[in-house]
């Protein structure tokens, strides 16, 4: 089954799982740890605890010759395991779960970045003169030219009605940057 799904076995061995029944007996399960989750092989069937459904691995306790730990699933279900102390299953499961979640986060960021590089949107139209911030090299108090004329020497920044526009889309928030540079 692992070869057909492309999963590589990172660790194999026996874990004891506490049953959900009234007596809560410890039952031995042949387990295979992969990059995607933990496979439990009870006799006759295969059960997968996928990392996307796991929340945490906690309640680690050393008692006698066993290491006890709990896998908490996303829906709140808790699954108790134990293994001999020297096997380190809890650390391996935790490490693989963190690596899986990191891979998923990287994929989410990459898909968000692909959305950012979307084509620019048309600027919103405002009333004439709205948002206009002329900057000129004229001395203070000098007569200002009307909106139809180019400013005197220097840099002019205009609002949304003039110049070109570009769109920056960050995590769904759109910000319009409209600018016009005129250098003499």
C-alpha positions in Angstrom: 0.0 0.0 0.0 2.8 2.4 0.8 4.5 2.0 -2.6 1.3 2.6 -4.5 0.6 5.9 -2.6 4.2 7.0 -2.9 4.7 7.2 0.9 8.0 6.3 2.3 8.2 4.4 5.6 10.3 6.5 8.0 9.8 4.3 11.0 8.2 0.9 11.6 7.5 -0.9 14.8 5.0 -1.8 17.5 3.0 0.6 19.6 0.4 -0.2 22.1 -2.9 1.7 21.8 -5.4 2.0 24.6 -8.8 0.7 23.5 -11.9 2.9 23.7 -13.9 0.2 25.5 -15.0 0.0 29.1 -11.8 -1.9 30.2 -9.4 0.3 28.2 -7.0 -2.5 27.5 -3.6 -1.9 25.8 -3.6 -3.6 22.3 -0.4 -4.0 20.2 -0.5 -2.4 16.8 2.0 -2.6 14.0 2.7 1.0 13.1 4.3 2.7 10.1 5.3 6.4 10.3 5.3 8.2 7.0 5.6 11.9 5.9 1.8 12.0 5.7 0.8 10.4 8.9 0.8 7.3 11.1 -0.5 4.0 9.7 -1.9 1.5 12.3 -2.2 -2.1 11.1 -4.6 -4.0 13.3 -5.2 -7.5 12.0 -7.2 -7.4 8.8 -7.4 -3.7 8.2 -5.3 -0.5 7.9 -6.1 2.7 9.7 -4.4 6.0 9.0 -4.0 8.9 11.4 -3.2 11.7 8.9 -1.2 14.7 10.1 -3.7 17.1 8.6 -6.2 15.7 11.1 -3.8 15.8 14.1 -3.7 18.7 16.4 -0.9 17.8 18.9 1.1 15.1 20.5 1.2 15.7 24.2 0.8 14.2 27.7 4.2 12.6 27.5 5.0 10.7 30.7 7.6 8.1 31.6 6.4 5.5 33.9 8.3 2.3 34.6 9.7 0.9 31.3 7.1 2.7 29.1 6.7 6.2 27.5 3.0 7.2 27.5 1.7 9.9 25.0 -1.5 11.1 23.6 -2.3 12.1 20.0 -5.0 14.8 19.9 -7.0 14.9 16.7 -8.5 18.0 15.2 -12.0 17.0 16.1 -11.0 16.6 19.8 -10.6 12.9 19.9 -7.7 11.7 22.1 -5.8 8.5 21.3 -3.5 7.1 23.9 -0.3 5.2 23.0 2.6 3.7 24.9 5.9 2.2 23.8 9.2 1.2 25.5 11.1 4.4 26.5 14.1 3.8 24.2 12.1 3.8 21.0 11.2 7.5 20.8 7.9 7.2 18.9 6.4 10.3 20.4 9.4 12.5 19.3 9.4 11.0 15.8 5.6 11.5 15.4 5.8 15.1 16.7 8.8 15.9 14.4 7.0 14.5 11.3 3.8 16.3 12.2 5.6 19.7 12.5 7.4 19.1 9.2 4.1 18.2 7.5 2.4 21.4 8.9 5.4 23.5 7.8 5.2 22.1 4.2 1.5 22.9 4.1 2.2 26.5 5.3 4.8 26.9 2.6 2.4 25.7 0.0 -0.3 28.2 1.3 2.2 31.1 1.1 3.2 30.1 -2.4 -0.4 30.0 -3.6 -1.0 33.4 -2.0 2.0 34.8 -3.8 0.7 33.5 -7.1 -2.6 35.4 -6.4 -0.6 38.6 -5.7 0.9 38.5 -9.2 -2.6 38.9 -10.7 -3.2 41.5 -13.5 -3.7 45.1 -12.4 -7.2 46.3 -11.8 -8.6 49.6 -13.2 -8.3 52.5 -10.8 -11.4 53.8 -9.2 -12.7 57.1 -10.6 -12.9 60.0 -8.2 -14.3 63.5 -8.6 -12.0 65.9 -10.5 -9.2 67.1 -8.4 -9.9 64.6 -5.5 -6.9 63.0 -4.1 -4.5 65.3 -6.0 -1.3 66.2 -4.2 0.8 68.4 -6.3 4.4 68.9 -5.3 6.4 71.5 -7.1 9.6 73.4 -6.8 7.8 76.8 -6.8 8.6 78.9 -3.8 5.9 79.2 -1.1 3.4 81.9 -1.9 4.0 81.8 -5.7 0.9 81.6 -7.9 -0.2 78.0 -8.4 -0.9 76.8 -11.9 -4.4 75.4 -12.8 -5.0 71.7 -13.0 -4.7 71.6 -16.8 -1.1 72.7 -16.8 2.0 70.7 -15.9 3.7 71.9 -12.7 7.0 73.8 -13.0 10.3 72.0 -12.7 10.4 69.2 -10.1 8.5 66.1 -9.2 4.7 66.0 -9.3 2.6 63.3 -7.8 -1.1 63.2 -8.8 -4.1 61.3 -7.5 -6.1 58.5 -9.2 -7.3 60.6 -12.2 -3.8 61.0 -13.7 -0.9 58.8 -14.6 -0.6 55.1 -14.6 -1.8 52.6 -12.0 -0.6 49.4 -10.4 -2.3 47.1 -8.0 -0.7 45.4 -5.0 -2.9 42.6 -3.6 -1.7 41.4 -0.2 -3.8 38.6 1.4 -7.0 39.8 -0.1 -6.6 43.5 0.7 -6.3 45.6 -2.4 -4.4 48.9 -2.4 -4.4 51.1 -5.4 -1.2 53.0 -6.1 -1.7 55.6 -8.7 1.2 57.8 -9.6 2.5 60.2 -12.2 6.2 61.3 -12.2 7.2 64.3 -14.2 10.8 65.3 -14.0 12.1 68.3 -16.0 
